[in-house]
Amino acid sequence: MSTQSFIPHLCQPDKQKSCAWCCGLYNSHDTSRAGLARKLRARTEEFTSTRRTVEAILYFSESNREKEKSQLLDPEFYSCEFVGFLNEEETLVGCMLHPLARGNGGTDWRGLSFHGAMACQGFFCRSYRELSTVQKEIILSTVNDWFLFGLVISDADLIHSFFRLLEENSVDPATLLIPPASKLVHEFFHSLAPLDKIFMRLSSKFRSPSERKSAEDKVNRFFSRLSKAVEQHQTLAKG
């Protein structure tokens, strides 16, 4: 595992994934990957053809907020209409007003957003503040999908609980960076989401014995498969 202390911003860490949780991306009645992708794709296509003028951008803002207000899960939690796909591959989600976003030519239009440029520039989420360098590095190295990454990295309690489980099962976090193991970590988080609209924390209280058993079974299967994957990798490395 890397010993460097530098960890990139969690919102845009690399070209494979990004997070727009704080922008209200998951504040929707349809929190499925397909549903959110349709919304992002529609916004992106419309904004691509929007002229980069104050009037045109404000019109885009007003019309999209009106179209999407009935889709909000929590009307009190702002969902920014300027979140879209930032690349043609649709691996990155983020602010279409950012100076580096396509079509902006280096101009920063974030002052036209609800929160404004300074709030966007200066905000650091709870996970960025609280998670250790090792915890951040493990998640960044194992979860490589914008939809799942945003759900996981925004949930500091979930990540703390996951690492407590590793400790309880005597698993060295460094082993999670081994390719077979890192794939299992991604699959494990994917198996948890989405429950209760957004995500079920591993530290949550369960609503029934069957729900608790289902969660325990997932955890046990994960650690069983993880142990086998690490053993196989070590055997192949020795051979």
Buried (B, 14 or more C-beta within 10 A) or exposed (E): BEEEEEBEEBBBBEEBBBBBBBBBBBBBEEBEBEEBBEBBEBBBEBBEEBEEEEEEBEEBBEEBBEBBEEEBBEEEEBBBBBBBBBBEEBBBBBBBBBEEBBEBEEEBBBEBBBBEBEEBEEEEBEBBEEBEBBBBBBBBBBBBBBBBBBBBBBBBBBBBBBBEBBEEEEBEBEBBBBEBBBBBBBEBBBEBBBBEBBBBBBEBEEEEEEBEEEBEEBBEEBBEBBBEBBEEBEEEEEE
